């Protein structure tokens, strides 16, 4: 019987019981009453590697000893075929050490009779397909009726029968017992006994598929300590399994080993024709090698060569010396490339260590192009990275670096530009250098190290100094200028220069937008004008729309300065049509992870601007997680999403982003300012309005310092309300007047309406009513229905006549941003319920009755609530509860 180890993984198969019955019959013949008939028996036990053949022979040997027989054992090796009498000498020991196969008597039959001393004998020879011819003839003669010896010869043969044995043995075989695979039900039983009854059907199916009922393969899987998933089952092995395959390969012919190594290298692309072209042994009988490998269970299918297990390939390749392995892989890669399969060729080249010839570098580049056409940029990057490690010539290296920069910009933007910077010194022409820097992308450009930025500026200046450039070089120069303008847009002087340049370009009428370079430059300049408050929102929106309309809708815009039009349109409250544009861009096949995350961030901003903050907030969180994972240690995620997070009130998210940003070695100035606003948001949630005010003003000072007078984050609105909370009404009015002036100049209805409503709440009498009426009128043009409701509520409190107030459920699918009824402001559940009841007009005794507490307990809760919310008392709490708060908008 075949035993797959002790314990719960043991498996026994009925096929082996059948073998033992046959063996008993053979042994009983010389032991029974017909001993004098002289009939010996020759039995063959056949099976592939791992079928349990050797274990079955061992069981028979033990059984023979228990029945009083003398047992002699030997195991053949491939070299034995070349040594006459090797197996006999192994069986007989010192008695077989003489010349040829003869012992001291010169007659091996006599020597064997002396060893048996009247008892029956069992000669067990494993791997008998390697038996030398002389020993094979001797063994066959032993079971000849004329020898009259009580002998059973039991042979183990690799394969599915006796055909692989030397002819004398094959001719004398009385019984050939082929070990069958384990039945599926027994495979399942072994798996469940090892890993438990809860093992899933997917794992069971994978085990049956991989092992094919082969006991050794099953035992190798059962060596794993924990239940694997189906994918791991298909690649798992064990030391025991590897040793067995190693041993099988050592006992196979060189032709078989070379064939298996070739199949391992070619993988799923192996065909008989390709194997014939690559097996290096001249004149090798490949057909015979295939038959032997299939019979041994090392190949699954003779017609379409596939290894039984990945460890077979590892073992076959380990037999070759390093130079043979390298030559085989290079030849296989060349053959696959010539067959029009560059990706398969590249996969082979990844396993070749060290340098590669230039023609193989070209194969890797072709494979990268093919992967891009198959929408697999990550695989393309992997091929190009291997090409770099091949130490190509300088010209080829420059080409690979430039290609890799384009591919990696959607995977690792900072690394992509580093590739371009490395390529520039190797590129001969100015046009090629400029193109490499442009094609590497502009996403997160201001996060690049100083040497990279300096190279960009130098190249831009060099192109600008060319007299009478052709159209292509001129446009490359404009694209480089756009990147320089993008870098300048984070300092006050640079913002001022960008605004001045925009005015020059638009003074003559239609802005130049005919080429990619003109559109990229215009997008950056318009963004500077927007954050500086140099143009009204309507003009900013018009210019941004023209840029967007002139540029094809594609995901690639996120890697160019053209992406600046999205925040411009959001600031201008002109996002109509953007969802369709971004949805189309997101549908680009094979979109890279960073590209997809940036598109998500853009779409989230559009949703928030369109009065859908809940949806936008969830999408922005997803984008943030992806960007942090893809660009760790950089401020890319914060740069793109901190402005949005100030509009999505989530104190827990704010805390995380602040902690992530604090851990960065370097943070751009706009992110410093935006992060200060997130800190203020956290302070409000923690009931610290004074700290929140200080942080909001810090953010404002930082924005003013870099020239972002009209920054997209509403720091002034926050600071105005916080000043009201801490009792600084005069400071709130002063800041409100400044905000109202900027909002009128900007002209976007939501911002202007909010500024009017805030100013009206700070005034009294007819001045307040006039401001609030204007706020209500302006906000009718805005999608911010929550702000419209707040303005209407404020006006109703100041006038005697009826004021229509939109119902809360008319403010869109999202909750009113920042309302304490929706955002708990750091209140405990008990405090939250107390605040809700107090804001609804309940008295303290009534609240105590509802909550089942004392009036004194209600008073203590309200004291803490006022402190956390920064309100002066119950009336202010009621207004805040009804209206919401500017701090979360």
N, C-alpha and C positions, 0 to 999 in steps of 0.2 A: 504494500500500500504506500501511497505517496503522502508524506507528512510535511505540511507547510509550517513546521515549527510547532512548538508546544504551546499550550494555553488555548485561549478562545479562538485563535486564528487557525487551528489545525483543520485540515480538510482531507477526507478520505474518498477515493473514487472507486466505484464498482469495477471499472476497467482493470484496476490493479489486482482485485480479487480474482478476476478471470485469469490473469497472468499467473498468479500463485497456484491456481488449480491446474493449469497447463504444466507448470514446473513440477508440481507434486506428482503428476502422472509420469513425467519423464524420469523423475528420481525413483519412483516406485518400480519402474521397469527393471533396473539392475538389482533392486532390493528384494523383489518378489520371487515367486517360484520359477520365473523364466530367466534367472540370472545366467544360466549356462548357455543362453542363446546368443550371447556376445553382442547384442545390439546396443550400441550407444545412441545418444540423441544430440541433435544440434538445434538449439532454440535461438531465435533472434528477437531481441526487444528493441524496437525502433521508435524514434520520436525526435522532434526538433529540440533545440536548446531550450531548457527550462521545462520540458515536458515531464520531468521526474524519472527519466530513464536510469540515471545513475543510482537514485534512491531505490528504484525498483530492483535493480541488480543487487544492491546491498541487502534488501529484504530477502531476496532469494538465497543469498549467501548465508545469512543467518539461519534461514529455515533449513538449508542443507546440513549445516553443522548440527542443528538440533535433531536431525534424523540419522546421525552417525556417519555422514559422508565426509570425505576429505575434500577441503576446498582450496583451490589455488586461484589467485587473482592476478591480473595484470591490466594495465591501462596503456593504450597505444598513444603514440605521439607522431605527428607528421614526419619527423625525421626517421622514424622506424622503417618507413617504406624503403629507405635507402640502405638499411643495415640487415642483411640476411640473418635470420634466426633470432632477431632481437626480442620478439615476443616470447618465444620458447624459453630463452634464457631468463626472462623476467618471471615466467611462471615457475620454472624449476629451481631457480636460485642457484646455489653452487653446483648442483648436478648438471645444470645446463650451460656451464661456463666453458665447455670444451670447444673443439673446432666444429664449425658448422652448427648443427643442432644436436649433435650427438653428445651424450654425457660420457662417463667413464666406460660404460659398456659398449659404446658406439651405437647403441640402439635406444632411442628415446622412449620407445614403448616399454622397454624393459626397465628403464629408469623410472618411468611413471608407475609401472607395476610395483617396483620396490617401494615407492612413496605411498601407494594405496594400501599395501600390505593386506590385500584381500577385501578391503572395503571399497564401496563405490566412490567415485571421484566426481567432483563438480569443478570445471575449469571456467572461470568467469573472466571475460576479456571485454573491457569497455572501449569505446571509440574504435571498434574493430575495423572501421573503414580505412584506418591507417596501418593495418597489419601488413608486415612484409610478406612477400610471396612465399618464401620458404616456410615461415611459420604458419601461413594460411594452409599450405598443403599438408603440413604435419597435423594440424588440428583437424582438417577434413579426414585425414587417414585414421585418426583416433576413433571416429564414429563409423568407420567402414565396418560392415559386418565381419570382414575377415580379421580385423584387429582383435575381436573378441575381448574388448575391455569394457568393464562396467563404468562408463564415463558419460557424463552429461556436459556438453560444451554450451555455455550460455554467453551469447555475444550481445553487446550493446552497440547499436549503430545509429549514427546521426542521420536523420532523414525520415522518409515515410515508408521504408521497406528495406529489403536486402539488396537492392540494386547497386548500392554504393560499396558493397563488400567486395573483396577480391573474389575472383570467379570460383575458386575451389570451395570457398565457404558459402557463397550464394547458391551453388549447385547442391550442397549437402543440407541446406536449411530445411528442417522438417516442419518447423512451425515459425511463422513470423508474426509477432504480436506488436501491433502499432498502438502506442499509447494515445488515447483520445483526449481532446481538451475537456476540461471540467464543464459540466452542464451549467447553464445560466443560473439555475436554482441553487446550485452548490456555490457558485461564485457569490451570489447574493447572501447566502447563509454565512459564508466566511466573512464577508464585509460587515454584516450586522453583528456577528459574534465579536469582531474586533472593535468596532466603533459604536455599537449600540443600535437598538431598533429604530432610533429616530433618523437614521441616515436617509436622505431624500432620494427620490427616484432619479433625479438628475445625476447624482454621484454614482448610483448603482449602474445606470446606463453607461456612464463614462468609463467605469471600471470594466464592464463587460466589453465595451468597444476597444479599450486599450489593451487588455490582457488577452482577449480572444479565448479565455478559458485556460491560458497557459499558467501552470502552477507557479513557475518561478517569477513571472511578471506579477502575478497576484501577490506572492509572498513579498516582493519588493515594495509593492504599494502598502501592504499591511505593516511594513516596518515603520511607516510614518506614525508619529505619536498621536496626531489629532486628525479628525476627519477632514480631508481636503475638499475644496470646491471642485466642480467639474473641470475647470480650466487647469487647476493644479494637478489633477489626476492625469491629464494628458501629457504632462511634462515631468512628472515626478519619477524619481528613481531611488535607489538605495545602494549603499556600499556593497551589499551582498550581490545585488543585481549587476553592478558594474564589474565586480570580480568575475562573475560567471561569464559575462560577455567577453571580458578580456581573455579568459581562459579559452573560450570557444574560438576567438580570433587567432590565438596562438596555435591552435590545433587545426586551423583551416589553411588551405593553400594560399600562396601569395596572390594568385589571381583573384580568389574570393575576397581577400583583404583589400586589394586595390579597388575592386568593384564596389565594395561597401563604402570605402572612403570616398569614391567618386559620387555615389548616390547621396552620401551625407552632405557633400559640398553642393551638389545640384538641388537637393531638397525636392520640392514638389515639381521642379522643372526637369527632373531626371526622366530620360527616355532611353530605350536600348541603343538608339542611334548615337545619342550624345555620350552615353557611357562608353560605347565602342570607340568614339573619337578621343576620349580622354584617358582610358585605362592605359597606363604607360608601358606595360609589359609588351614587348614586340611579339607578335604572333600569339598572343594569349587566346586561349579558347574561352571567349567570353560567354558563349552559350552554356558551356559546361559550368563555368563559374556561377552563372545565374541559377542554374538548376541546383547546384550544391548549396548555394546560399538560401534558396527557397526551401529546399529539403531540410536544411538545418534550422529553419524557423527564424532566420535573420532578416530575410526579405518577405514581405507580405504577398507580393504578386510578381510572378515571373515576367509577365508582359509589360506591366507598368511598375518599374522598380520603386518600392517604398520600404523603408526600414521598419522592422518590427517595433523598435523602440529607439528614441533618440540616443540612448546610451550605446547602442550598436555603432552608430556613427562616431561617437566619441572614442570608443574603443578602437575602431578601424583607423581613425586619424592618428591616434596615439602611437600606433605601430610604425607609422611613417616618420622619417626624420624631419626636422624643421624645414630643410630646403625642399624636400619632396612635397610637404604640405603646401608650402608657398607656391611652388611651381604648379601644383594641381589647381589651386584656387585661382591663380592668375590665368591659367589656360581655360578654366571653366568660365571665368568672367568674360574673357575674350570671345569664347564660343557663344555665350548667351547674348552678348552685345551684337555680335554678327547676326544672330538670329532675330534681332529686333526686340529684344527684351532687356532694355537698359536698367530697369529697376531691379530685376532679378540679378543682373550682373553686379550692380552696386551692392546688393545685399551680400554677395559673396566677397566683395572687396572689403567690406567692414571687418571681415575675419582675418584679413592679411595684415600682419604687423609691419610697422616701419614705413619706409618710403615706397612710392609707387611710380612706375613709369608714367611719362606724360600722357600716353595714350589711355592709360587707366584713369588718370585724373579727368580726361575728357569724357570717359564713360560715366564717371560720377556726376559731372556737370549735366550730361544728357539725361541721366536718371533724375536729377533735380528738376529739370525742365518738365520731364514726363510727370513727375509727382505734382507739380503745380497745375498741370493741365487736368490732373485727376482730383484737384481740390484738396491736396494734402500738403500744406506748407510746412508742417512740422517734419514730415519725412524728407521734403526737399532740403530743409535746413540741415538735417542729419547727414545727408549725402555731401553737401557742400562743406560741412565741418570736417568730414573725413578727408575730403580733397585737400583741405588746408594742412592736415596732419601728414599728408603724403610728401611734404617738402617740394612742391612744384617749382618750376622756374619762376623768376621774378614776374615775367609778363603773365604767365598763367596764374600766379598767386594774386596779382592785382585783379584779374578777371574774376577769380573765385570770390575774393573779398567783396567786390562790388555787387556781385550777384547775391551773396549772402546778406549783405546789408539790406537789399530790397526784401528778401524773404523774411528776415528776422524782425523787420519793423513792426509786424503784426504779432510777433511773439515776445520780443524783448527790445523795445524801442531804443533804450540807451545803448545796448550792446550793438544794435544795428548801426548807429552812427559811429561807434568806435571802429567797426569794420571799415566804414567809409574813410575814416581818418587814417587807418592803417593802409588803405589802398592808395590814397592820394599821392604819397611820395613815389609809389611804384608806377603810376600812370604817367605817360609821356606828354600827352596833350592837355592844354587848358580846358578844352571842351569836355574831355573825359573826366578830368578832376571835378569840374563844376557839376557834371551830371551825377557823379558818384555821391557828392554831398547832398544834392537835391533829392535823389532817389531814396536816400536813407531815411527820409521822413523828417517831420518837424514836431512830432508829438513829444511834449516834455523837453523841448530843445533847451529851455533855460536851466534844466537840471544837469546839463552836460558839464564836464570838467573844463576849467579855464583854457588849457591848450587846445581842446577841440573847438571851443568858441572862437579862439584867436585864429585858428586855421580857417574857419568859415569866413570870418571877417576879411582875412587876407585874400582869400580866393575871390570873394565878392568884389573887393577893390581891384584885384587884378583883371577881372572880366570887365569891370566898369571902365578901366583904362584902355581897353582895346578900341582902336579907332575903326569906325565903319564895320562893326561886326555883322555877320550874316544873321538871318532871322532866328536860327536855332540858338546861336550863342547869345544873341540879345535876350531871348526869352529865358535862357538859363541864368543870365545875369539878373533879370528881374526876379526870378524865383529866389536867388541868393539874397537880393536886396530885401525881399519879403521876410526872409528869416532874420536878417539883421534888424529890420523894423520890429519884428516880433520880440527879439531880445531887448531892444530899446524900450519897449512898451512897459517895462517894469521899473522905470525910473522917471522922475518928473521931467528932466530935461529931454529924455528920449520921447516921452509922450508928447511934449510940446513940439518937438521936431516932426513927429509923425502927423500931428494935426496940421502943422504948417504945410507939409508935403501934400496932404489930402486936399487942402484948399487950393494949392497950385494946380493939382490935377483936375479938379472939378470946376475951376474958374471959367474955363472955356465952354462949358455946356456938358455934353455927354462925357462921362468918365470912360477912360480906355479899359475895355474888358474883353478884348478880342482874343487874347492868348491866355494860357494857364498862368504864366508869370504875371500878367497884368491883373488877373483876378486874385491871385494869391497876395500880391502887394496891396490891392485895394481892400481886401478883407481885413488885413492887419491894421491898415490906417483907419478904416471905419471903426474898428474896435477901440482904438486909442481915442478917437473922437467921442465915442459913446461913454467910456469910463471917465473922460475928462469933462463931460457935459458941454462939449464944444459945438455940437449939432443937436437940434431937436429930435425927438424920437421918430417923428414921421420921416425925416430925411434919412436918418440912420436906417430905418426899416426899408425905405425905398432902395437905397444903395445895396443893402444886404440882399434884398430880393433880386435885384438885377444880377448880382454875382451868382446867386444860387440858380437862377434861371439859365444863366449862360454856361454853367458847369454841369456836365452830365451827372445824373444821380447815380452814385456808386459809393461803396464803402470806403474806397481809397481816400475820400476827402478828409477823413480823420487824421491822416498822416501828412496833411499839407496845411499851410496857413489858412486855406479857405475855410477850415473848420471854425474860424473865429466868427463867421456869420451867424452861427446857431445862438451863442449867447447874446449877440447883438439883437436878433429878432425876439429873443425871450425878454430882454430888458425893455425893448420897444413895445412889448405886448402885441406882437404881430406874428403869432405862431400859426396862424391859419395855413393849412396845407402841409405844415412840417411833419405831422405824424405820417402822412402818406409817403413823403420823401424819405424819411428815416426807415420806414417799414420796407420800402423798396431797396434801400441800401443794405438793410439787414438780411435781405433775401439773397444777397450775392453768394453764389456757390463757393464752398471752401473757405469761408471767412475765418480769419485767424482769431485766436482767443482775445488778444488785447483789442483788436479792431472791434470785435463783437461787444466787448465790455464798454468801450468808449461810445459806441452807438447806443447802448443801453443808457449810459449816463446822459447823453443828449436827449434821448426820448423821455427819460425821467424828468429832465428840466422842462421839457415842453408840457408834460402832463401837469406838473406843479403850476406852471404859468396858466394852464387852462383850467384851473380850479379842480384839479384831481390830485390833491396832495397825497392821499393814501396810496394810490397806485404808483405815483411817482416815487414816493418814499420807499416802497418795497423794491421797485426796480433799481433805485439808486443804491440800496444796500447790497443787492446782488452784484452790481457793477463794482462796488467798492471792494467786496471780498475777492473778486476775480483779479482786479488790478493790484491789490496788495500781494496776492499770491504770485502774480506774473512779474511784478516789478518790485520785489522786496528790497527794503533798505533805501527806497527812493520816495520822493514826495509826489510821484505821478498821480496816485489815487487821490491824495489830498488836493492837489492842484485842480483836478477836474471836478471834484465832488464837494469840497468844503463849502463853496458858495451855495450849493443846492441844499446842503444839510442845515444851513441856517434858516431855510424856509420850511423844512420838515421837522417839526418839533418832536424830538425824541431824545430826552436827556441821556438815556443809556447809550444810544449810538454816539451822542456828542462826547460822552466820557471816553468811549473806546477810541474815537478818532483823535481826540486830544492826546490820549496816552500813546497812540501809534505815532503821532506827529512829534511828540516830545522825544521819542526814541530815535528819531532820524538825526544823522550827523549834520545835515544842512537842509534848511527850509527856505523857499523863496519868500520875498517880502509880502506878496499878496496872500500867501498861505498863512503867514504869521498873523496878518490882520484878520483873516477869516477864522483862524483858530481862536483868536481872542474873543470873537463873537460866540463861538461854541462854548468857550469857558463861561461867558456871560449867561448863556442858556442854562448851563449846569448850575450856576449860582442862583438863578431864578428858581429852578426846581428845588434847590436846597434851602429856599427861603432866605436868601442873602441878597436883597436888592441893592444895598450899597456897593457890595463887591461886583455885582452885575453891572452897575452904572460905571464903575471905574474901568472895567474891562471893555465895555462898549465904547467909552471915550478913547481908550487905548487903541482900539481897532480903528476908530475914526482918524486919529492922529497918524497912524501908520498908512492908511489909505491916502490921506492928504499928502504925506511925505513922498509917495511914489507917483503923485499926480493923478490919482484916481478920485477926483473930487465927487464924481457921481458913481461911486462903486456900486455894483449890483446888489451887495448886501445892505439891508436897510438899517444901518447902525444908528442913524439919527432918530428914526422912529422908535427904536428901542430906548435910546438915551432919553428922549422926551418923556416917555411913559415912566421910566425909572426915576427921573427927576421929580415927576409928579408924586410918585410913591414915597419918596424920601422927604417930600415937603418943599423941594426947591422949585416952586412954581415960576419964579422969575427966570431961572436958568432954562426951564422947560420952554417958556415963551420965546426966549432969545433963540434957542435952537430951532424951535418950531418956525419962526420967521425965516430963518436961513433955509430950512428944508422946503418951506412953501415957495420961496423964490426959485430954488433949483427945480422943484417939481413943475412950476409953471413954465419955466424955460424948456424943460424936457418934454412935457406935454402928454406923457402916457397916462391914460385915464385912471388906472388903479393907483398908481403912485400919487398922482395929483389929488384924487379923491381922498386918499388916506391922509395926505398932508392937510387938506382943507378940513377934514373931520377933526384931526388932532388940534389944529389951530382953533376951530370953533369951540371945542370942549374946554380950551384954556381961556376963552373970552367970556364975556357976559353980555346980556342985553341984545340989542339989535345987531351988533357986530357978530355975535356968536351965531344968531339965527341966519344971517346972510351967508356966513361961511359954511354952515351946515347945509343950507338949501343948495348952495353951489356944489357941495360935495355930493349930495344925493343926485343932482342932475348929471354931474360928470361921471359918476359911477354907473349910471344907466348904460353908458357906452362900454363898460368893462365886463370881462367875464368873471371878475372877482365878486360874485354875488354875496359872499360872506361880508366883505367890506361894505357893500351896499346896504345890507341889513343893519350893520352897526351904525352907519351914518344916519339911516332912517330912524333908528331907535333914539339916537342922540338928539335929532331934530324934534322928535315927538315930545321929549321931555322939556324942550325949551319953548314950545309953542302951545297955544290953547286949541288951535284947530286940529282937524284930523290929519294924520300923516300916514299914508299907506306903508306898511312894513312888510317886506317879503317874509313869508313863513320860513321857519328854519329848514324844513324839508325841501324848500325851493332853492336852497343854496348849493345844490349839486349833491352827488353821491357821497362826498366826503364830509366829515364832521367839520364844524366851524373851527378853523385852525386856532389852537391855543386856548380854547375855552376850558376853564377848570372842570366843567362837567365832563369833558372828554379827556383832558390831560391832567393827571392827578397832582402835578406840581410838587411831588415829594410828600404829599399828605398820606398818612396812614389810612386804611379803610375806615376806621372809626372817625377820624378827622374829616375825611371826605364826606361821609354821610352827614356829619354835623354841619359842615359848610353848606351842603346842598339844602338842608332844612332851613338854616338861617337865611340863606339867600332867597329862599322861597317865601319868607315872611313869617315863619314860625317863631313864637316867643321861646325864651329859654325854658320855662316850665313845660311847654308843649314838646320841645325837643327832648327834655329829660324823660317825659312819659313815653315817647316813641322809642327812645333808645334804652329805656329801662335803667337810667342812671340818675344821679342827683343833679340839681341845678348847679351846684358848685362844680361838679364834674364837667357840665356843659360850658361853664365860664372858662375853665382851664383849657378845654379844647379850643374854644374860640380865640383865646389869647395866643395859643401856638399857631392857629390858622392865620391870624392877622400878621403875625411875624413872618411866617413862611411865604405868604402871598404878597407881603409888602403893602397891605391896605390899612387905612386908618380906622375902620370900624365897619359896622353892619351895612350902612348905606353903600359904602364903597365896595364891599364884598358883593352886594346885590347887583350893582352896576357891572362889576367885573364878570360876574357869573352870567349875566344876560348878554353882555357885549362881546366878550372875548378879550384878547390882549394883543397889542402891537408887537410884543416881544417874541411872538411865535409866528411872525409873518415875514 
